Amino acid sequence: MKQAIVAYVGGRITSKGGDAMETFQALQLMFLFGMFILALTFIRKMK
């Protein structure tokens, strides 16, 4: 799944010539999603 997202973002960068803001937003979303998953797993371990 992560590889698919990276490939998708990478494809967007090369095809558009690198719309920096859009790329940054995509990376931010991926980061937030990752943090959300980490938080969920952490909470489950605590219970």
mmCIF file of the N, C-alpha and C atoms, coordinates in Angstrom:
data_MODEL
# 
_entry.id   MODEL 
# 
loop_
_atom_site.group_PDB 
_atom_site.id 
_atom_site.type_symbol 
_atom_site.label_atom_id 
_atom_site.label_alt_id 
_atom_site.label_comp_id 
_atom_site.label_asym_id 
_atom_site.label_entity_id 
_atom_site.label_seq_id 
_atom_site.pdbx_PDB_ins_code 
_atom_site.Cartn_x 
_atom_site.Cartn_y 
_atom_site.Cartn_z 
_atom_site.occupancy 
_atom_site.B_iso_or_equiv 
_atom_site.pdbx_formal_charge 
_atom_site.auth_seq_id 
_atom_site.auth_comp_id 
_atom_site.auth_asym_id 
_atom_site.auth_atom_id 
_atom_site.pdbx_PDB_model_num 
ATOM 1   N N  . MET A 1 1  ? 0.838  -1.202 0.000   1.00 0.00 ? 1  MET A N  1 
ATOM 2   C CA . MET A 1 1  ? 0.000  0.000  0.000   1.00 0.00 ? 1  MET A CA 1 
ATOM 3   C C  . MET A 1 1  ? 0.872  1.251  0.000   1.00 0.00 ? 1  MET A C  1 
ATOM 4   N N  . LYS A 1 2  ? 1.871  1.258  0.878   1.00 0.00 ? 2  LYS A N  1 
ATOM 5   C CA . LYS A 1 2  ? 2.760  2.424  0.971   1.00 0.00 ? 2  LYS A CA 1 
ATOM 6   C C  . LYS A 1 2  ? 3.498  2.640  -0.343  1.00 0.00 ? 2  LYS A C  1 
ATOM 7   N N  . GLN A 1 3  ? 3.937  1.527  -0.964  1.00 0.00 ? 3  GLN A N  1 
ATOM 8   C CA . GLN A 1 3  ? 4.650  1.632  -2.247  1.00 0.00 ? 3  GLN A CA 1 
ATOM 9   C C  . GLN A 1 3  ? 3.741  2.228  -3.313  1.00 0.00 ? 3  GLN A C  1 
ATOM 10  N N  . ALA A 1 4  ? 2.465  1.852  -3.291  1.00 0.00 ? 4  ALA A N  1 
ATOM 11  C CA . ALA A 1 4  ? 1.513  2.376  -4.272  1.00 0.00 ? 4  ALA A CA 1 
ATOM 12  C C  . ALA A 1 4  ? 1.357  3.883  -4.105  1.00 0.00 ? 4  ALA A C  1 
ATOM 13  N N  . ILE A 1 5  ? 1.278  4.346  -2.853  1.00 0.00 ? 5  ILE A N  1 
ATOM 14  C CA . ILE A 1 5  ? 1.145  5.778  -2.579  1.00 0.00 ? 5  ILE A CA 1 
ATOM 15  C C  . ILE A 1 5  ? 2.389  6.518  -3.046  1.00 0.00 ? 5  ILE A C  1 
ATOM 16  N N  . VAL A 1 6  ? 3.563  5.974  -2.729  1.00 0.00 ? 6  VAL A N  1 
ATOM 17  C CA . VAL A 1 6  ? 4.820  6.608  -3.133  1.00 0.00 ? 6  VAL A CA 1 
ATOM 18  C C  . VAL A 1 6  ? 4.913  6.676  -4.650  1.00 0.00 ? 6  VAL A C  1 
ATOM 19  N N  . ALA A 1 7  ? 4.534  5.581  -5.322  1.00 0.00 ? 7  ALA A N  1 
ATOM 20  C CA . ALA A 1 7  ? 4.574  5.546  -6.785  1.00 0.00 ? 7  ALA A CA 1 
ATOM 21  C C  . ALA A 1 7  ? 3.603  6.570  -7.359  1.00 0.00 ? 7  ALA A C  1 
ATOM 22  N N  . TYR A 1 8  ? 2.435  6.686  -6.730  1.00 0.00 ? 8  TYR A N  1 
ATOM 23  C CA . TYR A 1 8  ? 1.428  7.645  -7.183  1.00 0.00 ? 8  TYR A CA 1 
ATOM 24  C C  . TYR A 1 8  ? 1.947  9.071  -7.057  1.00 0.00 ? 8  TYR A C  1 
ATOM 25  N N  . VAL A 1 9  ? 2.488  9.398  -5.889  1.00 0.00 ? 9  VAL A N  1 
ATOM 26  C CA . VAL A 1 9  ? 3.029  10.740 -5.658  1.00 0.00 ? 9  VAL A CA 1 
ATOM 27  C C  . VAL A 1 9  ? 4.204  11.000 -6.594  1.00 0.00 ? 9  VAL A C  1 
ATOM 28  N N  . GLY A 1 10 ? 5.085  10.012 -6.735  1.00 0.00 ? 10 GLY A N  1 
ATOM 29  C CA . GLY A 1 10 ? 6.234  10.152 -7.628  1.00 0.00 ? 10 GLY A CA 1 
ATOM 30  C C  . GLY A 1 10 ? 5.797  10.375 -9.060  1.00 0.00 ? 10 GLY A C  1 
ATOM 31  N N  . GLY A 1 11 ? 4.753  9.648  -9.479  1.00 0.00 ? 11 GLY A N  1 
ATOM 32  C CA . GLY A 1 11 ? 4.232  9.819  -10.828 1.00 0.00 ? 11 GLY A CA 1 
ATOM 33  C C  . GLY A 1 11 ? 3.671  11.212 -11.031 1.00 0.00 ? 11 GLY A C  1 
ATOM 34  N N  . ARG A 1 12 ? 2.995  11.727 -10.010 1.00 0.00 ? 12 ARG A N  1 
ATOM 35  C CA . ARG A 1 12 ? 2.424  13.075 -10.091 1.00 0.00 ? 12 ARG A CA 1 
ATOM 36  C C  . ARG A 1 12 ? 3.535  14.109 -10.250 1.00 0.00 ? 12 ARG A C  1 
ATOM 37  N N  . ILE A 1 13 ? 4.626  13.922 -9.506  1.00 0.00 ? 13 ILE A N  1 
ATOM 38  C CA . ILE A 1 13 ? 5.739  14.876 -9.552  1.00 0.00 ? 13 ILE A CA 1 
ATOM 39  C C  . ILE A 1 13 ? 6.337  14.914 -10.954 1.00 0.00 ? 13 ILE A C  1 
ATOM 40  N N  . THR A 1 14 ? 6.611  13.749 -11.532 1.00 0.00 ? 14 THR A N  1 
ATOM 41  C CA . THR A 1 14 ? 7.282  13.706 -12.829 1.00 0.00 ? 14 THR A CA 1 
ATOM 42  C C  . THR A 1 14 ? 6.359  14.168 -13.947 1.00 0.00 ? 14 THR A C  1 
ATOM 43  N N  . SER A 1 15 ? 5.080  13.805 -13.873 1.00 0.00 ? 15 SER A N  1 
ATOM 44  C CA . SER A 1 15 ? 4.167  14.124 -14.969 1.00 0.00 ? 15 SER A CA 1 
ATOM 45  C C  . SER A 1 15 ? 3.831  15.617 -15.000 1.00 0.00 ? 15 SER A C  1 
ATOM 46  N N  . LYS A 1 16 ? 3.751  16.239 -13.831 1.00 0.00 ? 16 LYS A N  1 
ATOM 47  C CA . LYS A 1 16 ? 3.367  17.654 -13.777 1.00 0.00 ? 16 LYS A CA 1 
ATOM 48  C C  . LYS A 1 16 ? 4.576  18.582 -13.738 1.00 0.00 ? 16 LYS A C  1 
ATOM 49  N N  . GLY A 1 17 ? 5.766  18.012 -13.701 1.00 0.00 ? 17 GLY A N  1 
ATOM 50  C CA . GLY A 1 17 ? 6.942  18.859 -13.589 1.00 0.00 ? 17 GLY A CA 1 
ATOM 51  C C  . GLY A 1 17 ? 7.132  19.352 -12.166 1.00 0.00 ? 17 GLY A C  1 
ATOM 52  N N  . GLY A 1 18 ? 6.443  18.727 -11.221 1.00 0.00 ? 18 GLY A N  1 
ATOM 53  C CA . GLY A 1 18 ? 6.670  19.032 -9.812  1.00 0.00 ? 18 GLY A CA 1 
ATOM 54  C C  . GLY A 1 18 ? 5.913  20.231 -9.299  1.00 0.00 ? 18 GLY A C  1 
ATOM 55  N N  . ASP A 1 19 ? 4.595  20.084 -9.149  1.00 0.00 ? 19 ASP A N  1 
ATOM 56  C CA . ASP A 1 19 ? 3.808  21.120 -8.477  1.00 0.00 ? 19 ASP A CA 1 
ATOM 57  C C  . ASP A 1 19 ? 4.123  20.997 -6.985  1.00 0.00 ? 19 ASP A C  1 
ATOM 58  N N  . ALA A 1 20 ? 5.030  21.840 -6.522  1.00 0.00 ? 20 ALA A N  1 
ATOM 59  C CA . ALA A 1 20 ? 5.617  21.676 -5.186  1.00 0.00 ? 20 ALA A CA 1 
ATOM 60  C C  . ALA A 1 20 ? 4.553  21.690 -4.090  1.00 0.00 ? 20 ALA A C  1 
ATOM 61  N N  . MET A 1 21 ? 3.594  22.600 -4.193  1.00 0.00 ? 21 MET A N  1 
ATOM 62  C CA . MET A 1 21 ? 2.588  22.737 -3.134  1.00 0.00 ? 21 MET A CA 1 
ATOM 63  C C  . MET A 1 21 ? 1.731  21.476 -3.050  1.00 0.00 ? 21 MET A C  1 
ATOM 64  N N  . GLU A 1 22 ? 1.330  20.961 -4.204  1.00 0.00 ? 22 GLU A N  1 
ATOM 65  C CA . GLU A 1 22 ? 0.488  19.765 -4.222  1.00 0.00 ? 22 GLU A CA 1 
ATOM 66  C C  . GLU A 1 22 ? 1.244  18.568 -3.655  1.00 0.00 ? 22 GLU A C  1 
ATOM 67  N N  . THR A 1 23 ? 2.517  18.462 -4.012  1.00 0.00 ? 23 THR A N  1 
ATOM 68  C CA . THR A 1 23 ? 3.356  17.378 -3.506  1.00 0.00 ? 23 THR A CA 1 
ATOM 69  C C  . THR A 1 23 ? 3.475  17.478 -1.991  1.00 0.00 ? 23 THR A C  1 
ATOM 70  N N  . PHE A 1 24 ? 3.690  18.691 -1.497  1.00 0.00 ? 24 PHE A N  1 
ATOM 71  C CA . PHE A 1 24 ? 3.823  18.915 -0.061  1.00 0.00 ? 24 PHE A CA 1 
ATOM 72  C C  . PHE A 1 24 ? 2.547  18.509 0.663   1.00 0.00 ? 24 PHE A C  1 
ATOM 73  N N  . GLN A 1 25 ? 1.398  18.864 0.107   1.00 0.00 ? 25 GLN A N  1 
ATOM 74  C CA . GLN A 1 25 ? 0.119  18.510 0.727   1.00 0.00 ? 25 GLN A CA 1 
ATOM 75  C C  . GLN A 1 25 ? -0.068 16.999 0.762   1.00 0.00 ? 25 GLN A C  1 
ATOM 76  N N  . ALA A 1 26 ? 0.338  16.321 -0.323  1.00 0.00 ? 26 ALA A N  1 
ATOM 77  C CA . ALA A 1 26 ? 0.216  14.863 -0.374  1.00 0.00 ? 26 ALA A CA 1 
ATOM 78  C C  . ALA A 1 26 ? 1.092  14.223 0.700   1.00 0.00 ? 26 ALA A C  1 
ATOM 79  N N  . LEU A 1 27 ? 2.314  14.734 0.846   1.00 0.00 ? 27 LEU A N  1 
ATOM 80  C CA . LEU A 1 27 ? 3.221  14.210 1.865   1.00 0.00 ? 27 LEU A CA 1 
ATOM 81  C C  . LEU A 1 27 ? 2.670  14.469 3.260   1.00 0.00 ? 27 LEU A C  1 
ATOM 82  N N  . GLN A 1 28 ? 2.078  15.644 3.465   1.00 0.00 ? 28 GLN A N  1 
ATOM 83  C CA . GLN A 1 28 ? 1.484  15.980 4.757   1.00 0.00 ? 28 GLN A CA 1 
ATOM 84  C C  . GLN A 1 28 ? 0.353  15.008 5.091   1.00 0.00 ? 28 GLN A C  1 
ATOM 85  N N  . LEU A 1 29 ? -0.490 14.724 4.100   1.00 0.00 ? 29 LEU A N  1 
ATOM 86  C CA . LEU A 1 29 ? -1.599 13.797 4.317   1.00 0.00 ? 29 LEU A CA 1 
ATOM 87  C C  . LEU A 1 29 ? -1.084 12.412 4.677   1.00 0.00 ? 29 LEU A C  1 
ATOM 88  N N  . MET A 1 30 ? -0.057 11.951 3.958   1.00 0.00 ? 30 MET A N  1 
ATOM 89  C CA . MET A 1 30 ? 0.528  10.646 4.247   1.00 0.00 ? 30 MET A CA 1 
ATOM 90  C C  . MET A 1 30 ? 1.094  10.611 5.662   1.00 0.00 ? 30 MET A C  1 
ATOM 91  N N  . PHE A 1 31 ? 1.756  11.698 6.069   1.00 0.00 ? 31 PHE A N  1 
ATOM 92  C CA . PHE A 1 31 ? 2.345  11.782 7.400   1.00 0.00 ? 31 PHE A CA 1 
ATOM 93  C C  . PHE A 1 31 ? 1.256  11.727 8.473   1.00 0.00 ? 31 PHE A C  1 
ATOM 94  N N  . LEU A 1 32 ? 0.191  12.512 8.290   1.00 0.00 ? 32 LEU A N  1 
ATOM 95  C CA . LEU A 1 32 ? -0.906 12.539 9.255   1.00 0.00 ? 32 LEU A CA 1 
ATOM 96  C C  . LEU A 1 32 ? -1.564 11.165 9.358   1.00 0.00 ? 32 LEU A C  1 
ATOM 97  N N  . PHE A 1 33 ? -1.747 10.512 8.200   1.00 0.00 ? 33 PHE A N  1 
ATOM 98  C CA . PHE A 1 33 ? -2.356 9.187  8.171   1.00 0.00 ? 33 PHE A CA 1 
ATOM 99  C C  . PHE A 1 33 ? -1.492 8.182  8.934   1.00 0.00 ? 33 PHE A C  1 
ATOM 100 N N  . GLY A 1 34 ? -0.187 8.260  8.722   1.00 0.00 ? 34 GLY A N  1 
ATOM 101 C CA . GLY A 1 34 ? 0.740  7.380  9.417   1.00 0.00 ? 34 GLY A CA 1 
ATOM 102 C C  . GLY A 1 34 ? 0.707  7.594  10.923  1.00 0.00 ? 34 GLY A C  1 
ATOM 103 N N  . MET A 1 35 ? 0.671  8.851  11.339  1.00 0.00 ? 35 MET A N  1 
ATOM 104 C CA . MET A 1 35 ? 0.614  9.171  12.767  1.00 0.00 ? 35 MET A CA 1 
ATOM 105 C C  . MET A 1 35 ? -0.682 8.653  13.380  1.00 0.00 ? 35 MET A C  1 
ATOM 106 N N  . PHE A 1 36 ? -1.774 8.759  12.623  1.00 0.00 ? 36 PHE A N  1 
ATOM 107 C CA . PHE A 1 36 ? -3.078 8.285  13.084  1.00 0.00 ? 36 PHE A CA 1 
ATOM 108 C C  . PHE A 1 36 ? -3.042 6.780  13.338  1.00 0.00 ? 36 PHE A C  1 
ATOM 109 N N  . ILE A 1 37 ? -2.443 6.036  12.404  1.00 0.00 ? 37 ILE A N  1 
ATOM 110 C CA . ILE A 1 37 ? -2.337 4.582  12.543  1.00 0.00 ? 37 ILE A CA 1 
ATOM 111 C C  . ILE A 1 37 ? -1.459 4.227  13.742  1.00 0.00 ? 37 ILE A C  1 
ATOM 112 N N  . LEU A 1 38 ? -0.334 4.946  13.895  1.00 0.00 ? 38 LEU A N  1 
ATOM 113 C CA . LEU A 1 38 ? 0.549  4.694  15.033  1.00 0.00 ? 38 LEU A CA 1 
ATOM 114 C C  . LEU A 1 38 ? -0.182 4.942  16.351  1.00 0.00 ? 38 LEU A C  1 
ATOM 115 N N  . ALA A 1 39 ? -0.948 6.023  16.411  1.00 0.00 ? 39 ALA A N  1 
ATOM 116 C CA . ALA A 1 39 ? -1.705 6.347  17.622  1.00 0.00 ? 39 ALA A CA 1 
ATOM 117 C C  . ALA A 1 39 ? -2.716 5.246  17.925  1.00 0.00 ? 39 ALA A C  1 
ATOM 118 N N  . LEU A 1 40 ? -3.401 4.767  16.907  1.00 0.00 ? 40 LEU A N  1 
ATOM 119 C CA . LEU A 1 40 ? -4.396 3.711  17.107  1.00 0.00 ? 40 LEU A CA 1 
ATOM 120 C C  . LEU A 1 40 ? -3.753 2.444  17.656  1.00 0.00 ? 40 LEU A C  1 
ATOM 121 N N  . THR A 1 41 ? -2.636 2.027  17.072  1.00 0.00 ? 41 THR A N  1 
ATOM 122 C CA . THR A 1 41 ? -1.973 0.808  17.533  1.00 0.00 ? 41 THR A CA 1 
ATOM 123 C C  . THR A 1 41 ? -1.459 0.991  18.959  1.00 0.00 ? 41 THR A C  1 
ATOM 124 N N  . PHE A 1 42 ? -0.961 2.181  19.267  1.00 0.00 ? 42 PHE A N  1 
ATOM 125 C CA . PHE A 1 42 ? -0.453 2.463  20.606  1.00 0.00 ? 42 PHE A CA 1 
ATOM 126 C C  . PHE A 1 42 ? -1.573 2.369  21.635  1.00 0.00 ? 42 PHE A C  1 
ATOM 127 N N  . ILE A 1 43 ? -2.731 2.951  21.319  1.00 0.00 ? 43 ILE A N  1 
ATOM 128 C CA . ILE A 1 43 ? -3.879 2.927  22.230  1.00 0.00 ? 43 ILE A CA 1 
ATOM 129 C C  . ILE A 1 43 ? -4.341 1.484  22.452  1.00 0.00 ? 43 ILE A C  1 
ATOM 130 N N  . ARG A 1 44 ? -4.344 0.686  21.386  1.00 0.00 ? 44 ARG A N  1 
ATOM 131 C CA . ARG A 1 44 ? -4.773 -0.706 21.515  1.00 0.00 ? 44 ARG A CA 1 
ATOM 132 C C  . ARG A 1 44 ? -3.830 -1.489 22.416  1.00 0.00 ? 44 ARG A C  1 
ATOM 133 N N  . LYS A 1 45 ? -2.528 -1.204 22.332  1.00 0.00 ? 45 LYS A N  1 
ATOM 134 C CA . LYS A 1 45 ? -1.559 -1.901 23.172  1.00 0.00 ? 45 LYS A CA 1 
ATOM 135 C C  . LYS A 1 45 ? -1.721 -1.505 24.635  1.00 0.00 ? 45 LYS A C  1 
ATOM 136 N N  . MET A 1 46 ? -2.109 -0.267 24.893  1.00 0.00 ? 46 MET A N  1 
ATOM 137 C CA . MET A 1 46 ? -2.250 0.225  26.260  1.00 0.00 ? 46 MET A CA 1 
ATOM 138 C C  . MET A 1 46 ? -3.423 -0.437 26.975  1.00 0.00 ? 46 MET A C  1 
ATOM 139 N N  . LYS A 1 47 ? -4.480 -0.763 26.246  1.00 0.00 ? 47 LYS A N  1 
ATOM 140 C CA . LYS A 1 47 ? -5.668 -1.333 26.885  1.00 0.00 ? 47 LYS A CA 1 
ATOM 141 C C  . LYS A 1 47 ? -5.424 -2.760 27.368  1.00 0.00 ? 47 LYS A C  1 
# 
